Amino acid sequence: MISVYTFQDDYSLYGIQAFSNQFGRQGGCVAFHLSIPASPTMAEIQEMADKLESSTARVVVVFATEGQLLNLFLELAQRNVTGIQWIASEAWVTSSRLASPQLLHLLQGTLGFTFPGVNIPGLKEFLLNVRPSPKPGMEFFNMFWEEHFGCKLEFESQRAKEYEADDFNDNDSFRYNPGFQNNSLYMVGFNVGQKSLFNMSAYKDGEYAFEKPVCTGSEDLRNTDSSYSDVSQVRISYNVYKAVYAIAHALHNFLNCDSAGPSGGLCEKHSSFSNGQFLHHLKMVNFTNQFDEKVYFDSNGEPVPLYDIINWQKDSKDEIRFIKVGSYDGSAPQREQLQIIKNSIVWTKGQLQVPVSQCSAPCPPGSRQATRQGEPKCCFDCLPCADGEISNKTGSTECTKCPEYFWSDKDKTIVVLLAFRTGVSGSRGWKLFGTSQQRILIICTTAPQICLCSGWVLGAPPFPFRNPNYQALTGKIVVECKEPWPPGFYLLLGYIGLLAFVCLLLAFFGRKLPDTFNEAKFITFSMLIFWAVWISFIPAYVSSPGKFSVAVEIFAILASSFGLLLCIFIPKCYIILLHPERNIKKGMTGKYQR
């Protein structure tokens, strides 16, 4: 079972849709799906964090970019959330911004796919020689330049728009711009005598903050360290590189007069062509680039998928390193496309064992899985099969009816309690308390009673005793059965009471079990009556002389027997006589809805 976080854009929606469909075909299930808003508020971030903390899913797949995830990860790190296995999309799996020390305990072990990284010759020199420009298309680079060097760019076109000071008098004056920031004023001062403009300061919260210096545009990127100039393993840029070369090859083939194809080639003297003509040649592109990678498109116009599998591992300096632990090559044969070095993967919290994420453990044999209403299909209850039905494998969704002349065996109560009340899985539960163990338990609980009775009768047998205490009242001498060793009687009766009390506890714990085991609540009442009868029997038996003691014993036996029968069978008679519509298979298997 997994959880899914996506951003509200086409990249995330289409990506998670394809993933969820494929994941469902493999038998997995998605616990919940959350969309990250474009500009989430703190309340929305906390709500997403609450959802993740309360979920039983321990694997989370995220389709988003690093900027969209930073605030959410910071919130989870502040809450000290650990033990989650993150599966990253290619948009953030190699993000150095998220691989920070403060997120180490949260994101260690992250696993994801990314594009292959290469070192493109000449790319670093090209990037280092780019300079700011007011030309269209350079806006993002200009913003990077200002942020990286901590300055403000001013181009000639901007300086030409500066205010002239001819209309002002000899006194200094100020223009207030209340829209600079919240509760702040931007003050621009003019000196009329020199006709110059200068920025004084920004006033906010009672303090002055001087403006950034003006960028010259000749700052040197070689003396700084940033991800912009780090081109040792470019990935997204490599896709752009391949796309440009694919278009170049398509144009070369298209403009070649000797080109083959339904439309032929287009000589250089002709300058017009349709998009459809060019698209045809683009689909036919097939070349090997300088990195020995084949570039071509399939029948659907899709490039061959090629990915590296990256694992976030902590090094000796407590820093995150992006380690390649596998690859995926769509051009390889079917069973050789995915290659993973399993022993080299470090999972969440630095574990070497693959984490388990499941809402409910597979149901043991003898029960079936019943999905909980309003929850994912991997969240279910284990309902025991009804009488005459069996399931002989773990994780069965239905119980099958026994063949003719066969009946299901009765393994209705400690095994069921183990399956429902503990975290022991089905196969392990059978090993801990299977059929042989149940037989041993019966022998072990019965043997002390047999030994106690045998030793008591052989070592100190009862003998007849004449009790003359009642002779004056009745004129008769009462002959009683005298026990020469009273502790034997109390030990035997106490052991029976102990067994009755244990049965009462088992019935009490099983009173809320689903399906046919809901009869455990009736067993609880019957065992309570049984235990109460024999507890009250002791003083009544001891204080009753002669034949009255026998009557008390008979009454105790009858009272406990009728208590068992009435508490168990009266509810059945109630169903049969007053609610016959529930006396069907669905009613007995827990599928009946009132």
N, C-alpha and C positions, 0 to 999 in steps of 0.2 A: 504494500500500500504506500502511495506517495502523495505528497501535496504539491500544488502547482501555483507559482506566482508568475504573472505576466503583466507587461505594460500594455496600455491601451493604444496599440498601433498595429498596422498590418503585419509587421515583422513578427511581433509576439503572438498575435492571434492565429496567423497561419501556421507558425511554428508549433505552437502548443496543440493545435488541432491535429496536425499530422502526427505529433508525438503521442497524443492520447489515443488516437485510433490504433496505432501500431502497438502501443502498450496494452490496450485492451485485448487485442488479438492474442497476445502472449500470456493472457490470464491475469494480468495485473489490474489494479483498480485505483482510481484517484479519490482520495479522501475529501478534498475540497479544492476549489479553484478560485483564487483571488486575483483581481486586476488592480495594479498599482496606478493610482491617478497621476495625471501629468504633473500636478503641483500638490502633493498630499499635505494635508494639515497635520499637526501634531496628534490630534485626536484620531485621525485615520491611520497614522503610523502605529499608534498604540493599539488600535483595534486589530490591525493585522498581526502585530506581535502577540496579542492575547490569543488570537485564533491559533497561531502556530504553537504557543506554549501549551494550550489545552488539548491539542490534537495528539492522538496516539501514533500518527505517522512520523517516522524518523528519517524519511528520505524526502527532500524537497527539490523540485526541479524549477529553475528560475529562467525565464526568457525576458531579459531586460538588459539595460546598459548600466555601467558602473555609476553614473550620475543619478540614475533613478533608484538605485539600491542603497546608496551610502547612508542616508538617514535611517532607513529600516535596520540596516546592519548595526549602526551605532546604538539604536534603541535595544536591540537584542543583546549586544555586547554589554551594555549597561546593566541589563537584567541577569547577566551571567548565564545565558542560555548555551548549553553544550549538548553534545550527543546527537546533533543533526548532521546527516550526510547530505551535503549540498551537491546538486548536479547543475553545472553551469552551461549556459549557451555560449557560443563563440564570441558574443558581444562583450563578455566580462571575465571570461575564464583566464585571461592573461593580464588582468588589470593590476598594475603596480599600485594604483591608488587604493584599492581595496585590500591589497596584501600588506597592510600596515601592522605594526606590533600590537595596536589596541584591538585589532580584529583577529589576532592569531588564534586565540582559543576557540573562537566561533567558526572560522573558516578553514582551519587545518583539516586536510584530507579531502578538500573539494576536488571533484572530478568533472571533466567536461571535454567537449570537442572544440577544436579550433583549427583554423586554416594552417597549412604547413608554413613554416617560417623559413625565409631565405635571406641572404645578404646580397642585395642588388648592387652591383658595381656602379659607382658614380652617384648613387642616390644621396649619400651623406654630403658630398661636396656640393651637389645641387641645392640641397636644403639650406646649407650654411651660407650660400651666396644669395638667397632670396632676401629682398629688402621690402619694408613697408611701402605701400602705394595707395593713392586715392582711387585707383582704377576699380571698376566693378569686379566683384569676385574676390577681392582681397580683404574683405571685412573681417573674416575670422582670423586671418593671419595678423592683421593689425591689432585685433583684440589680444591675441596671444602675445604679441610684442610688448604691448603696454603692461600687461599683467606680469610678464616674465622679467622685464627690466624696471618695473615700478615707476613708469613715466607716462606722459601723455603726448600723443602724436598731434602735431599741427602741420598741415600742408599749406602750400602757397594759396590755394583756393580758399582755405579757411582764414588765413591772415588778411586777405583782401576784403573780407567782410567785417573787419574790426571797426568799431565805432570811431568816428571822427570827433574831436573835442572842440570844434570851432563854435558850437552853439552854446558852450558853457561859459560862465563868468570866471573871474579870477579866483573865486573861492572853491575849495574842494567840495565835491558833491558825490553822493552815493546813490546807486540804483539797487533797490532791494528786489530779490527774486524769491518769493516765499515758496516756490515749487521745487527748491533744490533738494531738500529731504524733509522728512517729518520733523516738526518743531525746530527747523533750522532756517537761516537766512544766508544768502550768498551775496557778498558785498564786493562790488567792483568800483575801484577808485580811479578818478581821472585827475591828472595834473595838467591844467590848461596852459600854463606857461610853456611846458616842454611838449605839449600835445602827445602825450604817451598814455598808454593803457596798461594797467598792471592789476593782477589778481591779488587781493589782500589775504583773505582767509575765509574759511567756512565756519560758521558759529553753530555749535550744536551742544545741547545739554550743558551750557555754561562754559564751554571750552572752545578755543580756536584751534583749528587744524589746517596748517598751510597746505596748499595744493601740491600735487606731484610736479616734479620738474618736467620740462619739455624734452621729448625724445628727439635726438638728432637724426635717427635712421641709420647711423653708421655704427651702432653698437655691435660688438662682436659676439656671436653665439658660440664661438670656439672656446671662449673663456668661461662658459657656463655649463651647467649640467642639467639636462631636461629630457623628458621622453621624446620630445620633438626631434632631437638630434641623435637619439639612440635608434639606429637602424640595423643593429646586429642581427635581428630576427624579425623582419617585417612580415605581417600576415595579411591584414586588410589591404595594404599597399600592394602586396604581391598579386592579389586578385585584380586590382586596377591595372597593374602592369600587364597581366595576361589578357585582360579585356582590350587594352589599347593595341597589343600585338595581334589579337584576333581580328580587330577591325582593320588593321593595316594589311594583314594577309588577305582579308576578304576584298578590300579595295584593290590590292595588287592583282588578284585574280580577275576581278570584275573589269578593271581597266585594261587588261591584257586582251588584245584583239584575237589572240589564238585560244582564248579560254573556251573550254567545253561547257556545254549546258544547253538547255532549251532556248535561252535568249542570246546565247553566244557572248562574246566579249564586247566591251565598249571602248572604242578607240579614244585616245586622249583628245582628239579634235571635237568629240561630242562631250558636252558638259552636263546634260540633263539625264536623269534616270529616276525611276520610281523606287519607293521604299521596298516594295515587294521584290523587285529585281535584286537589290542589294541584300535583302534578308535571305534570299535563296543562296547566294554565294557565302553569306556568313555562316549558314547552317552547314555548308560543305567544308568549312575550314578544318584542316588537319595538319598540324605541324608540331615539331619538337623544339622547345625553347632552349636557351643556353643552360638551363638547370636540368636538362634531360627529362623534362616532364612533357608528356603528350597532351596537347590541347585540342579537343574536338567536342562536338555536341551530338547528343543522341537523337533519336527520331522525334522526341518531344521538344527539341531545342534546348535541352538542359545540359550543362557541363557535367563531366564525370565527377562525382563526389570524391573528394580527397581530403582527409582530416588527420590531424594528430590528436591523440588522447593525452590530456595534460592532468597531472596530479599535483596538488599543493602540498608540499612537504617542508617540514621545519628542518633547518640545518643546525650546525653546532653553535651558531651565533644567535639562535632564536629568531631567524628571519625566514620568510617564505621563499621557497624556490619552486619554479615551474618545471616539473620533471616530466619528460615524455615517457609514458608507460604503455603506449600502443599506437595503432594507426588504423585507419579505415580507407580502403582503396576500392572504389566502385568498379574499376576496370578489371580487377582480379577475379578468378573463378568464384563461384557462389560460396563455397565453404572456406575460402581463404581471404575474403574481403576484410573481415575484422580480425585484427591481431592484437592480443592483449598479453602483457607480461604480468600475470596475476601476482606473482611473488614480490614484485617491486612496488605494488600499490600500498600506500599508507592511508587508512580510512580515518573517519572522524575520531578526534581525541587521540590520534596517534596509534590507533589499534591496527593490528595485522589481520584480524578476523573480519569477514564481511558482515556489516551491520544488518540486523533483521528488523524489518518494518512491517508489522501486521496488526490489524485491529483485533482479530480473533484467531486463536490457534485452531488448526484443523481438528474437526470433531473425530473422536475415536470410533472404532467399529462398534456397532450397536446403537448408533445415533445418526441423526441427519442434521444438515445445516439449514437454519431458517433465518433468512435475511431480516434485519431489523427495519421497521418502517421508517422512512425518511433518512436512512443512513446508506453509505455505499455498500455495494454487494459483498465486499470483503469483511463487513461488520455483521456478524450473525450470532445466533444462539445455537447451542447444540441440544437438540431435542431427541430424547431416546425413542427408539422405534416402538410402536405399539405391539401388543401381543400378536403373535403370528407373522410378524414382519422382522426382517433382518437387514443389516448393512455390514458387509464383511471386509470393508476397507476404510482407511482413514480419509476424511474429507468428503464423505458421500453427501449428496444433496437430496437424495430420496431413499426411502427404505423400500425394499422389495418384499413382496408377499412370499411366504414360505410355500414350497411345493406341497402337493396333496400328501397326506399321511406324515407330514413333518410339522414341527412346532418350534418356535424360537426358545432358546434356553434362557434360564433365569439366573443371570449373574448378579434389583429394586431396592443393595443400597449404598454400601461403603464405597464401591467402585464409582458409582454415580456421583457421590459427594466429592470424591477425589477429582472427578472430571470437571465438576462445576465450581467447587469451592477453592481449588488450588490452581497454581499456574503450571502444574505438571502436564506435559503434552500427552496425547493419546497413547502413543507407543510406549512411552516411559511409564505412564500410569498402569498399563497392563502388566509391565514387568514388575512394578513395585507391589501390585495387588491384583494378580491374576487369579485364575481358577484354583490353581494349586495352593496359593497363599490363603485363599478364602477357606479351603478345606483344613489347612493347618490351623487357622484361627478358630474354627469350630471345635477342633480337637483340643486345642489349648484352653479354650474357655470351658469345655465340658469336663476335661480330665480332672481339674481340682475338685469339682463337685462329686465325681465318682470316687475319687480317692478319699475325700472327706467322709462320705457316707459309709464306704467300706471300712475305713479305719475305725469310725465311731461304732458301728454295729459289731465288728469283730473284737475291738478292744474293750468296749464298755457297753454291752448290749442292755437294752431296757428290761425291766423285770416288773411283775405285778406287785402293787403296793396297796394295802388295805388302809383306807383313810376313814378313821372313826369320827372325824370332826362333825359330820352331818348326822351322826347316829341319834343324838338327842332331839333333833328337829324332825327327822323323817323316820326314825326307827330302823334305818338301814345303814349298812356299812358299804361305802363306795370303794370299789376296786379300781385303782388307777394304774396307768402305765408310767412307771417311774424311770427317769433318765439318771443313771449314776454319774454321768459327766455332762452337766448342763452347758458348759462352753461349746460342746460339739453341736448342740441344737442351735445356739445363737450364731455360731460361725457359719453353719449351713444356711440358715435363714438370711444372715447378713450377706452371704455371697450371692444368693438369689436376688436380694434387693439391689446389690451392686450391678448385676447384669441388667436388671430391669431399668436402673437409672441410666446406664450406658445406652440402652436401646431408646430411652426417652430422649437423650441428647441427640442421638443420630436422627431420630424422627423430627426433632425440633429444628435441627440444621437443614433438614431436607424439606421442610414444609413449604418453601417458596420455589422449589424446583419446577421448571416448566413442563408442559405436556402431561403425560400420564402420571408423572411423579408428583402431581399436585395432590395425590391421595396421601402424601406424607403428613399433611396437616391433620387428617383424620387419624392416622397412626399416632400422631403426637398426643391427641386427646385420649386415645385408647391406652397408650402406654402410661399416661399420667394417671388414669383411673387404676390401672394395674399396680403401679407403684404405690399409690395412696392406699389401696386396699390392703396390700401386704405390710405396709408400715403400720397401719392401724390394727392389723391382725395380731401383732406381737403382744401388746398389753392385754388384748381381749383373750387371747389363747392362754396366757399365763394365769390370768385371774379366773378362768372358767374351770370348774372341777369336773372330773369324770366325763360323762357322756356329753356335757355341754361344750367341752373343749373340742370334741369331734364335730359337734354342730357348728362351732365357730370356724373350724377348718373347712368344712364343707361349704359354709356360707361364703368364706373368702374365695374359694375356688370358683364357685358359681358367679359371684359378683365380678371377679376379674374377667372370667370368660364372657359373661354377657356384656361387660363394658367394652371388650375387644370387638365383639360381634356388632353391637349397636352402633358404635362410633364409625365402623368401617362400612357396614352394609345399609344403614339407614340413608346416608347420602345417595347410595346407588339406587335404592328404591325410590327416593325422591325424584331422581332424574328419570327413571323408567316410567313412573306413574304420572308425574306432573309436567315433565319437560321431555317428552319422547323425541322431540326434534333434535335434541342434543345427544341422543343415544345412537349416534352414527359414527362413521370412521373419522370424519373431520372433528367431531367433538372429542373423541378419544385421543387424537393426535395433536390437539392443541391448535388446530387451524380454524376452529369454529369461532366466529365473531358474533358477539351479542348485538 
